[in-house]
Amino acid sequence: MTAELKRVVIPVTPFQQNCSLLWCMATGKAAVVDPGGDLERIAARISAEGVTLEKVLLTHAHLDHAAGARVFADH
């Protein structure tokens, strides 16, 4: 049995970097990828999808991709 994974892209900052929200449809456990800014927008999407944030993933450490990592990791 395989669980379905869902993904949405959340454009953030005035430069519209791609932040992604990934989650398992079976468990509702989620990961946010590259939360570089607009943290309220990301948090609102997490809430709207009704998922539980479990992980923060970074593809690289540039500020525009990693600025919100600590906030979500601490949460």
PDB file of N, CA, C, O and CB in Angstrom:
ATOM      1  N   MET A   1       0.848  -1.179   0.000  1.00  0.00           N
ATOM      2  CA  MET A   1       0.000   0.000   0.000  1.00  0.00           C
ATOM      3  C   MET A   1       0.891   1.240   0.000  1.00  0.00           C
ATOM      4  O   MET A   1       1.817   1.349   0.804  1.00  0.00           O
ATOM      5  CB  MET A   1      -0.963  -0.001   1.224  1.00  0.00           C
ATOM      6  N   THR A   2       0.607   2.162  -0.900  1.00  0.00           N
ATOM      7  CA  THR A   2       1.365   3.398  -0.960  1.00  0.00           C
ATOM      8  C   THR A   2       0.460   4.572  -0.623  1.00  0.00           C
ATOM      9  O   THR A   2      -0.705   4.618  -1.020  1.00  0.00           O
ATOM     10  CB  THR A   2       2.002   3.583  -2.348  1.00  0.00           C
ATOM     11  N   ALA A   3       1.016   5.508   0.110  1.00  0.00           N
ATOM     12  CA  ALA A   3       0.262   6.711   0.478  1.00  0.00           C
ATOM     13  C   ALA A   3       0.446   7.758  -0.605  1.00  0.00           C
ATOM     14  O   ALA A   3       1.526   7.884  -1.182  1.00  0.00           O
ATOM     15  CB  ALA A   3       0.717   7.264   1.863  1.00  0.00           C
ATOM     16  N   GLU A   4      -0.595   8.497  -0.874  1.00  0.00           N
ATOM     17  CA  GLU A   4      -0.535   9.559  -1.861  1.00  0.00           C
ATOM     18  C   GLU A   4       0.072  10.802  -1.236  1.00  0.00           C
ATOM     19  O   GLU A   4      -0.256  11.173  -0.109  1.00  0.00           O
ATOM     20  CB  GLU A   4      -1.930   9.860  -2.427  1.00  0.00           C
ATOM     21  N   LEU A   5       0.960  11.438  -1.983  1.00  0.00           N
ATOM     22  CA  LEU A   5       1.601  12.673  -1.552  1.00  0.00           C
ATOM     23  C   LEU A   5       1.005  13.817  -2.358  1.00  0.00           C
ATOM     24  O   LEU A   5       0.872  13.719  -3.578  1.00  0.00           O
ATOM     25  CB  LEU A   5       3.154  12.604  -1.728  1.00  0.00           C
ATOM     26  N   LYS A   6       0.650  14.891  -1.684  1.00  0.00           N
ATOM     27  CA  LYS A   6       0.111  16.065  -2.363  1.00  0.00           C
ATOM     28  C   LYS A   6       1.073  17.226  -2.183  1.00  0.00           C
ATOM     29  O   LYS A   6       1.775  17.319  -1.176  1.00  0.00           O
ATOM     30  CB  LYS A   6      -1.299  16.428  -1.823  1.00  0.00           C
ATOM     31  N   ARG A   7       1.096  18.118  -3.184  1.00  0.00           N
ATOM     32  CA  ARG A   7       1.990  19.272  -3.149  1.00  0.00           C
ATOM     33  C   ARG A   7       1.275  20.501  -3.679  1.00  0.00           C
ATOM     34  O   ARG A   7       0.531  20.433  -4.658  1.00  0.00           O
ATOM     35  CB  ARG A   7       3.267  19.002  -3.962  1.00  0.00           C
ATOM     36  N   VAL A   8       1.514  21.628  -3.015  1.00  0.00           N
ATOM     37  CA  VAL A   8       1.084  22.928  -3.535  1.00  0.00           C
ATOM     38  C   VAL A   8       2.283  23.863  -3.498  1.00  0.00           C
ATOM     39  O   VAL A   8       3.124  23.776  -2.604  1.00  0.00           O
ATOM     40  CB  VAL A   8      -0.120  23.515  -2.710  1.00  0.00           C
ATOM     41  N   VAL A   9       2.350  24.741  -4.458  1.00  0.00           N
ATOM     42  CA  VAL A   9       3.406  25.753  -4.517  1.00  0.00           C
ATOM     43  C   VAL A   9       2.821  27.051  -3.992  1.00  0.00           C
ATOM     44  O   VAL A   9       1.732  27.470  -4.386  1.00  0.00           O
ATOM     45  CB  VAL A   9       3.969  25.929  -5.977  1.00  0.00           C
ATOM     46  N   ILE A  10       3.575  27.683  -3.087  1.00  0.00           N
ATOM     47  CA  ILE A  10       3.164  28.947  -2.487  1.00  0.00           C
ATOM     48  C   ILE A  10       4.219  29.991  -2.859  1.00  0.00           C
ATOM     49  O   ILE A  10       5.287  30.017  -2.246  1.00  0.00           O
ATOM     50  CB  ILE A  10       2.998  28.821  -0.918  1.00  0.00           C
ATOM     51  N   PRO A  11       3.950  30.849  -3.842  1.00  0.00           N
ATOM     52  CA  PRO A  11       4.924  31.887  -4.201  1.00  0.00           C
ATOM     53  C   PRO A  11       5.085  32.866  -3.033  1.00  0.00           C
ATOM     54  O   PRO A  11       4.096  33.341  -2.474  1.00  0.00           O
ATOM     55  CB  PRO A  11       4.480  32.644  -5.493  1.00  0.00           C
ATOM     56  N   VAL A  12       6.327  33.160  -2.674  1.00  0.00           N
ATOM     57  CA  VAL A  12       6.595  34.042  -1.537  1.00  0.00           C
ATOM     58  C   VAL A  12       7.567  35.150  -1.920  1.00  0.00           C
ATOM     59  O   VAL A  12       8.343  35.013  -2.866  1.00  0.00           O
ATOM     60  CB  VAL A  12       7.154  33.241  -0.357  1.00  0.00           C
ATOM     61  N   THR A  13       7.514  36.227  -1.188  1.00  0.00           N
ATOM     62  CA  THR A  13       8.314  37.449  -1.335  1.00  0.00           C
ATOM     63  C   THR A  13       7.973  38.156  -2.653  1.00  0.00           C
ATOM     64  O   THR A  13       7.344  37.567  -3.532  1.00  0.00           O
ATOM     65  CB  THR A  13       9.832  37.116  -1.278  1.00  0.00           C
ATOM     66  N   PRO A  14       8.383  39.395  -2.781  1.00  0.00           N
ATOM     67  CA  PRO A  14       8.135  40.117  -4.039  1.00  0.00           C
ATOM     68  C   PRO A  14       8.793  39.445  -5.254  1.00  0.00           C
ATOM     69  O   PRO A  14       8.404  39.710  -6.392  1.00  0.00           O
ATOM     70  CB  PRO A  14       8.643  41.547  -3.916  1.00  0.00           C
ATOM     71  N   PHE A  15       9.778  38.584  -5.017  1.00  0.00           N
ATOM     72  CA  PHE A  15      10.443  37.893  -6.126  1.00  0.00           C
ATOM     73  C   PHE A  15       9.740  36.595  -6.516  1.00  0.00           C
ATOM     74  O   PHE A  15      10.139  35.932  -7.474  1.00  0.00           O
ATOM     75  CB  PHE A  15      11.883  37.597  -5.759  1.00  0.00           C
ATOM     76  N   GLN A  16       8.685  36.230  -5.766  1.00  0.00           N
ATOM     77  CA  GLN A  16       7.861  35.058  -6.079  1.00  0.00           C
ATOM     78  C   GLN A  16       8.643  33.741  -6.116  1.00  0.00           C
ATOM     79  O   GLN A  16       8.463  32.925  -7.020  1.00  0.00           O
ATOM     80  CB  GLN A  16       7.185  35.265  -7.404  1.00  0.00           C
ATOM     81  N   GLN A  17       9.526  33.545  -5.104  1.00  0.00           N
ATOM     82  CA  GLN A  17      10.217  32.266  -4.998  1.00  0.00           C
ATOM     83  C   GLN A  17       9.188  31.184  -4.700  1.00  0.00           C
ATOM     84  O   GLN A  17       8.152  31.444  -4.088  1.00  0.00           O
ATOM     85  CB  GLN A  17      11.321  32.308  -3.896  1.00  0.00           C
ATOM     86  N   ASN A  18       9.487  29.983  -5.138  1.00  0.00           N
ATOM     87  CA  ASN A  18       8.579  28.866  -4.904  1.00  0.00           C
ATOM     88  C   ASN A  18       8.859  28.207  -3.569  1.00  0.00           C
ATOM     89  O   ASN A  18       9.909  27.598  -3.366  1.00  0.00           O
ATOM     90  CB  ASN A  18       8.692  27.844  -6.023  1.00  0.00           C
ATOM     91  N   CYS A  19       7.911  28.337  -2.668  1.00  0.00           N
ATOM     92  CA  CYS A  19       7.887  27.577  -1.429  1.00  0.00           C
ATOM     93  C   CYS A  19       6.882  26.459  -1.687  1.00  0.00           C
ATOM     94  O   CYS A  19       5.835  26.700  -2.287  1.00  0.00           O
ATOM     95  CB  CYS A  19       7.495  28.478  -0.158  1.00  0.00           C
ATOM     96  N   SER A  20       7.183  25.254  -1.249  1.00  0.00           N
ATOM     97  CA  SER A  20       6.251  24.146  -1.456  1.00  0.00           C
ATOM     98  C   SER A  20       5.764  23.599  -0.126  1.00  0.00           C
ATOM     99  O   SER A  20       6.489  23.578   0.869  1.00  0.00           O
ATOM    100  CB  SER A  20       6.910  23.030  -2.275  1.00  0.00           C
ATOM    101  N   LEU A  21       4.526  23.164  -0.139  1.00  0.00           N
ATOM    102  CA  LEU A  21       3.946  22.449   0.989  1.00  0.00           C
ATOM    103  C   LEU A  21       3.633  21.050   0.488  1.00  0.00           C
ATOM    104  O   LEU A  21       2.875  20.877  -0.466  1.00  0.00           O
ATOM    105  CB  LEU A  21       2.658  23.173   1.557  1.00  0.00           C
ATOM    106  N   LEU A  22       4.222  20.049   1.140  1.00  0.00           N
ATOM    107  CA  LEU A  22       4.025  18.643   0.777  1.00  0.00           C
ATOM    108  C   LEU A  22       3.360  17.945   1.936  1.00  0.00           C
ATOM    109  O   LEU A  22       3.675  18.233   3.090  1.00  0.00           O
ATOM    110  CB  LEU A  22       5.369  17.948   0.410  1.00  0.00           C
ATOM    111  N   TRP A  23       2.432  17.017   1.655  1.00  0.00           N
ATOM    112  CA  TRP A  23       1.852  16.259   2.750  1.00  0.00           C
ATOM    113  C   TRP A  23       1.345  14.912   2.288  1.00  0.00           C
ATOM    114  O   TRP A  23       1.011  14.699   1.123  1.00  0.00           O
ATOM    115  CB  TRP A  23       0.733  17.036   3.390  1.00  0.00           C
ATOM    116  N   CYS A  24       1.304  14.013   3.254  1.00  0.00           N
ATOM    117  CA  CYS A  24       0.785  12.669   3.053  1.00  0.00           C
ATOM    118  C   CYS A  24      -0.734  12.729   3.204  1.00  0.00           C
ATOM    119  O   CYS A  24      -1.239  13.191   4.227  1.00  0.00           O
ATOM    120  CB  CYS A  24       1.422  11.650   4.063  1.00  0.00           C
ATOM    121  N   MET A  25      -1.447  12.272   2.208  1.00  0.00           N
ATOM    122  CA  MET A  25      -2.907  12.303   2.261  1.00  0.00           C
ATOM    123  C   MET A  25      -3.453  11.350   3.325  1.00  0.00           C
ATOM    124  O   MET A  25      -4.537  11.579   3.861  1.00  0.00           O
ATOM    125  CB  MET A  25      -3.491  11.947   0.894  1.00  0.00           C
ATOM    126  N   ALA A  26      -2.712  10.286   3.635  1.00  0.00           N
ATOM    127  CA  ALA A  26      -3.179   9.311   4.617  1.00  0.00           C
ATOM    128  C   ALA A  26      -3.010   9.797   6.048  1.00  0.00           C
ATOM    129  O   ALA A  26      -3.879   9.563   6.887  1.00  0.00           O
ATOM    130  CB  ALA A  26      -2.445   8.008   4.437  1.00  0.00           C
ATOM    131  N   THR A  27      -1.899  10.471   6.336  1.00  0.00           N
ATOM    132  CA  THR A  27      -1.594  10.863   7.713  1.00  0.00           C
ATOM    133  C   THR A  27      -1.821  12.340   7.997  1.00  0.00           C
ATOM    134  O   THR A  27      -2.016  12.723   9.151  1.00  0.00           O
ATOM    135  CB  THR A  27      -0.178  10.521   8.026  1.00  0.00           C
ATOM    136  N   GLY A  28      -1.799  13.175   6.962  1.00  0.00           N
ATOM    137  CA  GLY A  28      -1.912  14.614   7.158  1.00  0.00           C
ATOM    138  C   GLY A  28      -0.630  15.260   7.651  1.00  0.00           C
ATOM    139  O   GLY A  28      -0.623  16.445   7.983  1.00  0.00           O
ATOM    140  N   LYS A  29       0.459  14.497   7.702  1.00  0.00           N
ATOM    141  CA  LYS A  29       1.748  15.056   8.118  1.00  0.00           C
ATOM    142  C   LYS A  29       2.380  15.778   6.931  1.00  0.00           C
ATOM    143  O   LYS A  29       2.375  15.288   5.802  1.00  0.00           O
ATOM    144  CB  LYS A  29       2.701  13.938   8.659  1.00  0.00           C
ATOM    145  N   ALA A  30       2.931  16.974   7.228  1.00  0.00           N
ATOM    146  CA  ALA A  30       3.393  17.839   6.151  1.00  0.00           C
ATOM    147  C   ALA A  30       4.825  18.306   6.346  1.00  0.00           C
ATOM    148  O   ALA A  30       5.388  18.254   7.440  1.00  0.00           O
ATOM    149  CB  ALA A  30       2.490  19.030   6.030  1.00  0.00           C
ATOM    150  N   ALA A  31       5.395  18.770   5.223  1.00  0.00           N
ATOM    151  CA  ALA A  31       6.711  19.407   5.216  1.00  0.00           C
ATOM    152  C   ALA A  31       6.582  20.686   4.395  1.00  0.00           C
ATOM    153  O   ALA A  31       5.866  20.726   3.395  1.00  0.00           O
ATOM    154  CB  ALA A  31       7.828  18.448   4.628  1.00  0.00           C
ATOM    155  N   VAL A  32       7.274  21.713   4.824  1.00  0.00           N
ATOM    156  CA  VAL A  32       7.351  22.946   4.051  1.00  0.00           C
ATOM    157  C   VAL A  32       8.778  23.023   3.498  1.00  0.00           C
ATOM    158  O   VAL A  32       9.746  22.784   4.220  1.00  0.00           O
ATOM    159  CB  VAL A  32       6.987  24.223   4.932  1.00  0.00           C
ATOM    160  N   VAL A  33       8.893  23.358   2.219  1.00  0.00           N
ATOM    161  CA  VAL A  33      10.182  23.399   1.531  1.00  0.00           C
ATOM    162  C   VAL A  33      10.487  24.840   1.133  1.00  0.00           C
ATOM    163  O   VAL A  33       9.692  25.487   0.450  1.00  0.00           O
ATOM    164  CB  VAL A  33      10.182  22.465   0.280  1.00  0.00           C
ATOM    165  N   ASP A  34      11.634  25.331   1.560  1.00  0.00           N
ATOM    166  CA  ASP A  34      12.119  26.672   1.225  1.00  0.00           C
ATOM    167  C   ASP A  34      11.187  27.805   1.658  1.00  0.00           C
ATOM    168  O   ASP A  34      10.731  28.585   0.821  1.00  0.00           O
ATOM    169  CB  ASP A  34      12.337  26.762  -0.249  1.00  0.00           C
ATOM    170  N   PRO A  35      10.899  27.904   2.967  1.00  0.00           N
ATOM    171  CA  PRO A  35      10.042  28.986   3.456  1.00  0.00           C
ATOM    172  C   PRO A  35      10.815  30.297   3.583  1.00  0.00           C
ATOM    173  O   PRO A  35      11.210  30.688   4.681  1.00  0.00           O
ATOM    174  CB  PRO A  35       9.430  28.608   4.807  1.00  0.00           C
ATOM    175  N   GLY A  36      11.030  30.972   2.453  1.00  0.00           N
ATOM    176  CA  GLY A  36      11.898  32.145   2.426  1.00  0.00           C
ATOM    177  C   GLY A  36      11.274  33.442   2.879  1.00  0.00           C
ATOM    178  O   GLY A  36      12.001  34.402   3.134  1.00  0.00           O
ATOM    179  N   GLY A  37       9.979  33.514   2.989  1.00  0.00           N
ATOM    180  CA  GLY A  37       9.331  34.745   3.394  1.00  0.00           C
ATOM    181  C   GLY A  37       7.828  34.579   3.367  1.00  0.00           C
ATOM    182  O   GLY A  37       7.321  33.486   3.111  1.00  0.00           O
ATOM    183  N   ASP A  38       7.109  35.667   3.632  1.00  0.00           N
ATOM    184  CA  ASP A  38       5.642  35.643   3.684  1.00  0.00           C
ATOM    185  C   ASP A  38       5.148  34.501   4.568  1.00  0.00           C
ATOM    186  O   ASP A  38       4.321  33.687   4.155  1.00  0.00           O
ATOM    187  CB  ASP A  38       5.054  35.508   2.266  1.00  0.00           C
ATOM    188  N   LEU A  39       5.674  34.459   5.794  1.00  0.00           N
ATOM    189  CA  LEU A  39       5.384  33.344   6.693  1.00  0.00           C
ATOM    190  C   LEU A  39       3.904  33.231   7.023  1.00  0.00           C
ATOM    191  O   LEU A  39       3.392  32.129   7.215  1.00  0.00           O
ATOM    192  CB  LEU A  39       6.174  33.492   7.966  1.00  0.00           C
ATOM    193  N   GLU A  40       3.214  34.368   7.090  1.00  0.00           N
ATOM    194  CA  GLU A  40       1.774  34.322   7.361  1.00  0.00           C
ATOM    195  C   GLU A  40       1.031  33.621   6.230  1.00  0.00           C
ATOM    196  O   GLU A  40       0.084  32.872   6.470  1.00  0.00           O
ATOM    197  CB  GLU A  40       1.216  35.743   7.558  1.00  0.00           C
ATOM    198  N   ARG A  41       1.463  33.866   5.004  1.00  0.00           N
ATOM    199  CA  ARG A  41       0.839  33.224   3.836  1.00  0.00           C
ATOM    200  C   ARG A  41       1.057  31.717   3.895  1.00  0.00           C
ATOM    201  O   ARG A  41       0.137  30.942   3.629  1.00  0.00           O
ATOM    202  CB  ARG A  41       1.416  33.800   2.510  1.00  0.00           C
ATOM    203  N   ILE A  42       2.267  31.303   4.242  1.00  0.00           N
ATOM    204  CA  ILE A  42       2.576  29.872   4.340  1.00  0.00           C
ATOM    205  C   ILE A  42       1.759  29.241   5.463  1.00  0.00           C
ATOM    206  O   ILE A  42       1.158  28.182   5.280  1.00  0.00           O
ATOM    207  CB  ILE A  42       4.095  29.650   4.583  1.00  0.00           C
ATOM    208  N   ALA A  43       1.737  29.893   6.627  1.00  0.00           N
ATOM    209  CA  ALA A  43       0.983  29.360   7.769  1.00  0.00           C
ATOM    210  C   ALA A  43      -0.503  29.266   7.442  1.00  0.00           C
ATOM    211  O   ALA A  43      -1.167  28.314   7.853  1.00  0.00           O
ATOM    212  CB  ALA A  43       1.194  30.241   9.013  1.00  0.00           C
ATOM    213  N   ALA A  44      -1.030  30.243   6.707  1.00  0.00           N
ATOM    214  CA  ALA A  44      -2.443  30.210   6.331  1.00  0.00           C
ATOM    215  C   ALA A  44      -2.738  29.031   5.418  1.00  0.00           C
ATOM    216  O   ALA A  44      -3.794  28.408   5.528  1.00  0.00           O
ATOM    217  CB  ALA A  44      -2.845  31.514   5.646  1.00  0.00           C
ATOM    218  N   ARG A  45      -1.820  28.724   4.526  1.00  0.00           N
ATOM    219  CA  ARG A  45      -2.037  27.585   3.620  1.00  0.00           C
ATOM    220  C   ARG A  45      -1.973  26.267   4.379  1.00  0.00           C
ATOM    221  O   ARG A  45      -2.750  25.349   4.117  1.00  0.00           O
ATOM    222  CB  ARG A  45      -0.995  27.590   2.485  1.00  0.00           C
ATOM    223  N   ILE A  46      -1.029  26.180   5.333  1.00  0.00           N
ATOM    224  CA  ILE A  46      -0.940  24.972   6.172  1.00  0.00           C
ATOM    225  C   ILE A  46      -2.271  24.772   6.895  1.00  0.00           C
ATOM    226  O   ILE A  46      -2.810  23.666   6.931  1.00  0.00           O
ATOM    227  CB  ILE A  46       0.242  25.082   7.204  1.00  0.00           C
ATOM    228  N   SER A  47      -2.786  25.841   7.460  1.00  0.00           N
ATOM    229  CA  SER A  47      -4.056  25.781   8.181  1.00  0.00           C
ATOM    230  C   SER A  47      -5.211  25.433   7.244  1.00  0.00           C
ATOM    231  O   SER A  47      -6.060  24.608   7.583  1.00  0.00           O
ATOM    232  CB  SER A  47      -4.333  27.112   8.879  1.00  0.00           C
ATOM    233  N   ALA A  48      -5.243  26.053   6.082  1.00  0.00           N
ATOM    234  CA  ALA A  48      -6.323  25.818   5.120  1.00  0.00           C
ATOM    235  C   ALA A  48      -6.366  24.366   4.651  1.00  0.00           C
ATOM    236  O   ALA A  48      -7.439  23.821   4.397  1.00  0.00           O
ATOM    237  CB  ALA A  48      -6.164  26.740   3.920  1.00  0.00           C
ATOM    238  N   GLU A  49      -5.203  23.751   4.539  1.00  0.00           N
ATOM    239  CA  GLU A  49      -5.143  22.349   4.098  1.00  0.00           C
ATOM    240  C   GLU A  49      -5.435  21.392   5.253  1.00  0.00           C
ATOM    241  O   GLU A  49      -5.687  20.207   5.032  1.00  0.00           O
ATOM    242  CB  GLU A  49      -3.762  22.035   3.494  1.00  0.00           C
ATOM    243  N   GLY A  50      -5.400  21.907   6.489  1.00  0.00           N
ATOM    244  CA  GLY A  50      -5.704  21.070   7.649  1.00  0.00           C
ATOM    245  C   GLY A  50      -4.654  20.012   7.940  1.00  0.00           C
ATOM    246  O   GLY A  50      -4.967  18.927   8.431  1.00  0.00           O
ATOM    247  N   VAL A  51      -3.398  20.341   7.632  1.00  0.00           N
ATOM    248  CA  VAL A  51      -2.307  19.389   7.840  1.00  0.00           C
ATOM    249  C   VAL A  51      -1.473  19.779   9.049  1.00  0.00           C
ATOM    250  O   VAL A  51      -1.584  20.895   9.557  1.00  0.00           O
ATOM    251  CB  VAL A  51      -1.420  19.305   6.595  1.00  0.00           C
ATOM    252  N   THR A  52      -0.638  18.856   9.505  1.00  0.00           N
ATOM    253  CA  THR A  52       0.238  19.083  10.646  1.00  0.00           C
ATOM    254  C   THR A  52       1.673  19.185  10.144  1.00  0.00           C
ATOM    255  O   THR A  52       2.209  18.235   9.573  1.00  0.00           O
ATOM    256  CB  THR A  52       0.094  17.946  11.704  1.00  0.00           C
ATOM    257  N   LEU A  53       2.289  20.342  10.360  1.00  0.00           N
ATOM    258  CA  LEU A  53       3.661  20.541   9.916  1.00  0.00           C
ATOM    259  C   LEU A  53       4.607  19.714  10.774  1.00  0.00           C
ATOM    260  O   LEU A  53       4.639  19.865  11.995  1.00  0.00           O
ATOM    261  CB  LEU A  53       4.044  22.032   9.971  1.00  0.00           C
ATOM    262  N   GLU A  54       5.375  18.841  10.133  1.00  0.00           N
ATOM    263  CA  GLU A  54       6.320  17.963  10.821  1.00  0.00           C
ATOM    264  C   GLU A  54       7.774  18.277  10.482  1.00  0.00           C
ATOM    265  O   GLU A  54       8.673  18.016  11.282  1.00  0.00           O
ATOM    266  CB  GLU A  54       6.023  16.527  10.479  1.00  0.00           C
ATOM    267  N   LYS A  55       8.001  18.840   9.289  1.00  0.00           N
ATOM    268  CA  LYS A  55       9.376  19.048   8.831  1.00  0.00           C
ATOM    269  C   LYS A  55       9.513  20.351   8.063  1.00  0.00           C
ATOM    270  O   LYS A  55       8.568  20.829   7.435  1.00  0.00           O
ATOM    271  CB  LYS A  55       9.829  17.884   7.960  1.00  0.00           C
ATOM    272  N   VAL A  56      10.719  20.913   8.129  1.00  0.00           N
ATOM    273  CA  VAL A  56      11.113  22.054   7.305  1.00  0.00           C
ATOM    274  C   VAL A  56      12.313  21.598   6.494  1.00  0.00           C
ATOM    275  O   VAL A  56      13.318  21.155   7.049  1.00  0.00           O
ATOM    276  CB  VAL A  56      11.445  23.338   8.177  1.00  0.00           C
ATOM    277  N   LEU A  57      12.200  21.710   5.175  1.00  0.00           N
ATOM    278  CA  LEU A  57      13.272  21.272   4.279  1.00  0.00           C
ATOM    279  C   LEU A  57      13.793  22.461   3.489  1.00  0.00           C
ATOM    280  O   LEU A  57      13.021  23.310   3.042  1.00  0.00           O
ATOM    281  CB  LEU A  57      12.777  20.159   3.322  1.00  0.00           C
ATOM    282  N   LEU A  58      15.109  22.516   3.320  1.00  0.00           N
ATOM    283  CA  LEU A  58      15.733  23.592   2.552  1.00  0.00           C
ATOM    284  C   LEU A  58      16.514  22.998   1.395  1.00  0.00           C
ATOM    285  O   LEU A  58      17.274  22.046   1.576  1.00  0.00           O
ATOM    286  CB  LEU A  58      16.656  24.453   3.448  1.00  0.00           C
ATOM    287  N   THR A  59      16.330  23.557   0.206  1.00  0.00           N
ATOM    288  CA  THR A  59      17.109  23.091  -0.943  1.00  0.00           C
ATOM    289  C   THR A  59      18.494  23.728  -0.964  1.00  0.00           C
ATOM    290  O   THR A  59      19.443  23.163  -1.510  1.00  0.00           O
ATOM    291  CB  THR A  59      16.370  23.400  -2.248  1.00  0.00           C
ATOM    292  N   HIS A  60      18.596  24.915  -0.361  1.00  0.00           N
ATOM    293  CA  HIS A  60      19.877  25.591  -0.208  1.00  0.00           C
ATOM    294  C   HIS A  60      19.694  26.730   0.792  1.00  0.00           C
ATOM    295  O   HIS A  60      18.571  27.024   1.200  1.00  0.00           O
ATOM    296  CB  HIS A  60      20.411  26.124  -1.584  1.00  0.00           C
ATOM    297  N   ALA A  61      20.789  27.367   1.187  1.00  0.00           N
ATOM    298  CA  ALA A  61      20.739  28.299   2.316  1.00  0.00           C
ATOM    299  C   ALA A  61      20.685  29.771   1.928  1.00  0.00           C
ATOM    300  O   ALA A  61      21.015  30.621   2.755  1.00  0.00           O
ATOM    301  CB  ALA A  61      21.919  28.079   3.180  1.00  0.00           C
ATOM    302  N   HIS A  62      20.288  30.102   0.727  1.00  0.00           N
ATOM    303  CA  HIS A  62      20.117  31.519   0.394  1.00  0.00           C
ATOM    304  C   HIS A  62      18.961  32.083   1.205  1.00  0.00           C
ATOM    305  O   HIS A  62      17.977  31.390   1.462  1.00  0.00           O
ATOM    306  CB  HIS A  62      19.866  31.715  -1.131  1.00  0.00           C
ATOM    307  N   LEU A  63      19.083  33.330   1.601  1.00  0.00           N
ATOM    308  CA  LEU A  63      18.088  33.980   2.450  1.00  0.00           C
ATOM    309  C   LEU A  63      16.677  33.901   1.858  1.00  0.00           C
ATOM    310  O   LEU A  63      15.706  33.727   2.593  1.00  0.00           O
ATOM    311  CB  LEU A  63      18.471  35.433   2.672  1.00  0.00           C
ATOM    312  N   ASP A  64      16.562  34.028   0.533  1.00  0.00           N
ATOM    313  CA  ASP A  64      15.239  34.021  -0.089  1.00  0.00           C
ATOM    314  C   ASP A  64      14.567  32.650  -0.057  1.00  0.00           C
ATOM    315  O   ASP A  64      13.390  32.530  -0.396  1.00  0.00           O
ATOM    316  CB  ASP A  64      15.347  34.489  -1.515  1.00  0.00           C
ATOM    317  N   HIS A  65      15.301  31.621   0.347  1.00  0.00           N
ATOM    318  CA  HIS A  65      14.730  30.279   0.468  1.00  0.00           C
ATOM    319  C   HIS A  65      14.707  29.777   1.906  1.00  0.00           C
ATOM    320  O   HIS A  65      13.985  28.831   2.220  1.00  0.00           O
ATOM    321  CB  HIS A  65      15.506  29.312  -0.390  1.00  0.00           C
ATOM    322  N   ALA A  66      15.492  30.404   2.784  1.00  0.00           N
ATOM    323  CA  ALA A  66      15.654  29.861   4.133  1.00  0.00           C
ATOM    324  C   ALA A  66      15.241  30.808   5.265  1.00  0.00           C
ATOM    325  O   ALA A  66      15.312  30.423   6.432  1.00  0.00           O
ATOM    326  CB  ALA A  66      17.072  29.472   4.329  1.00  0.00           C
ATOM    327  N   ALA A  67      14.819  32.017   4.957  1.00  0.00           N
ATOM    328  CA  ALA A  67      14.583  33.018   6.000  1.00  0.00           C
ATOM    329  C   ALA A  67      13.571  32.586   7.053  1.00  0.00           C
ATOM    330  O   ALA A  67      13.713  32.958   8.218  1.00  0.00           O
ATOM    331  CB  ALA A  67      14.119  34.292   5.373  1.00  0.00           C
ATOM    332  N   GLY A  68      12.562  31.818   6.683  1.00  0.00           N
ATOM    333  CA  GLY A  68      11.535  31.415   7.637  1.00  0.00           C
ATOM    334  C   GLY A  68      11.754  30.055   8.274  1.00  0.00           C
ATOM    335  O   GLY A  68      10.913  29.591   9.044  1.00  0.00           O
ATOM    336  N   ALA A  69      12.857  29.417   7.968  1.00  0.00           N
ATOM    337  CA  ALA A  69      13.084  28.055   8.453  1.00  0.00           C
ATOM    338  C   ALA A  69      13.055  27.965   9.975  1.00  0.00           C
ATOM    339  O   ALA A  69      12.420  27.062  10.520  1.00  0.00           O
ATOM    340  CB  ALA A  69      14.412  27.540   7.940  1.00  0.00           C
ATOM    341  N   ARG A  70      13.713  28.860  10.660  1.00  0.00           N
ATOM    342  CA  ARG A  70      13.777  28.814  12.125  1.00  0.00           C
ATOM    343  C   ARG A  70      12.388  28.986  12.739  1.00  0.00           C
ATOM    344  O   ARG A  70      12.036  28.286  13.689  1.00  0.00           O
ATOM    345  CB  ARG A  70      14.726  29.904  12.655  1.00  0.00           C
ATOM    346  N   VAL A  71      11.615  29.900  12.207  1.00  0.00           N
ATOM    347  CA  VAL A  71      10.269  30.140  12.754  1.00  0.00           C
ATOM    348  C   VAL A  71       9.423  28.875  12.684  1.00  0.00           C
ATOM    349  O   VAL A  71       8.787  28.494  13.667  1.00  0.00           O
ATOM    350  CB  VAL A  71       9.567  31.285  11.991  1.00  0.00           C
ATOM    351  N   PHE A  72       9.417  28.224  11.520  1.00  0.00           N
ATOM    352  CA  PHE A  72       8.618  27.019  11.386  1.00  0.00           C
ATOM    353  C   PHE A  72       9.219  25.848  12.169  1.00  0.00           C
ATOM    354  O   PHE A  72       8.478  25.032  12.717  1.00  0.00           O
ATOM    355  CB  PHE A  72       8.481  26.649   9.919  1.00  0.00           C
ATOM    356  N   ALA A  73      10.534  25.757  12.228  1.00  0.00           N
ATOM    357  CA  ALA A  73      11.177  24.687  12.990  1.00  0.00           C
ATOM    358  C   ALA A  73      10.863  24.836  14.483  1.00  0.00           C
ATOM    359  O   ALA A  73      10.622  23.838  15.162  1.00  0.00           O
ATOM    360  CB  ALA A  73      12.708  24.699  12.757  1.00  0.00           C
ATOM    361  N   ASP A  74      10.862  26.053  14.993  1.00  0.00           N
ATOM    362  CA  ASP A  74      10.554  26.279  16.400  1.00  0.00           C
ATOM    363  C   ASP A  74       9.084  26.004  16.708  1.00  0.00           C
ATOM    364  O   ASP A  74       8.744  25.626  17.829  1.00  0.00           O
ATOM    365  CB  ASP A  74      10.906  27.705  16.789  1.00  0.00           C
ATOM    366  N   HIS A  75       8.225  26.189  15.729  1.00  0.00           N
ATOM    367  CA  HIS A  75       6.800  25.971  15.926  1.00  0.00           C
ATOM    368  C   HIS A  75       6.507  24.482  16.020  1.00  0.00           C
ATOM    369  O   HIS A  75       5.352  24.089  16.187  1.00  0.00           O
ATOM    370  CB  HIS A  75       5.990  26.608  14.786  1.00  0.00           C
TER     371      HIS A  75
END
